[in-house]
Amino acid sequence: MARTLTDDDVGKKVIDAEEKELGIVAKVEHERAAVDPNPSVAEHVMAKIGWEGEDEEDYTVTEEMIDRFDEGNDEIILRGNL
């Protein structure tokens, strides 16, 4: 991993090693991302403008779980051996 999680990652897709979409980043705090596993279209838009927040169905992704950032596709790809 070449960089750390930032607020700029909010709204990006989280992808597993098999290229399955797991959700979107709803919030970044303390080097952890809260990932919404079932985002609606409205939540996608709200995340992109910084209005989406963490809720009870979100799960946590830490920087240690990240394989790489695909800036061109706005994706965060997780490692395969979690």
N, C-alpha and C positions, 0 to 999 in steps of 0.2 A: 504494500500500500504506500503510495507516494505522498499522500496528504491526509489531513484529519477531517472529521466531520465539522461542518459549519452550518450556520443558518441558511446559507445559499443552497444547501441540500434539501431543504423542505420542499416537498412537492415532487421529488424525484422518485422513480420507480425503484423498488428493491427486487432484485432478481436472484434466484438461487443458481447453483453451479450447472443445473440442467436447463437453464434459461426459462424457468417458470416464474411468472410474476407473483410476488408474495404480498404486495401492497405498495403504499407510498409513504414517504417520510412525512409525518405530521408535525414533528417537533424535534429539535436538536438541543440537548442540554448536557453539560458535563461529559462530553465525548461519547454520548449515547444518543441513538435515534429512536424515537417512538414511531413505530410503523403501524399504519392503519391497514389491516388485512382486507377490508371490504369497502374501499372508498367509493362514494357516489361521485357523479360528475360534479356536483356542487362542492364536495370536499376536495376534489382535484383543484378546482378553481380557487377555493379558499386557501388551500395550502400554498399555491403559487403566489398569492398576494399576502401571505403571512397571517391569515386569520384562522387557520386550522390549528387546533390544539390537541393535546393528548386526551384520550378517553379510556374507559375501562376495557374496551376490546383490543386496544393496541398492545403490541409486544415490543420488547426492547432489542435493538441491535447495537452491539458494541463495536468499537473500531477493530478489535481483534478478530471479529467475525468477517470482516470485509476483505475480499480478494483484490478488487480494483474499482475504480470509478470510471465509467464510460461517459465522459463529458458530452460527446457528440449526440448521444441518445438520452441524456439526462437519466442515467441508470447507475445504481450501486449494485455491484455483483458480489455475492457472498462466496466465501470459500466452500469447497466441496466436502470437507471433512469436519463438519461441525458436530 
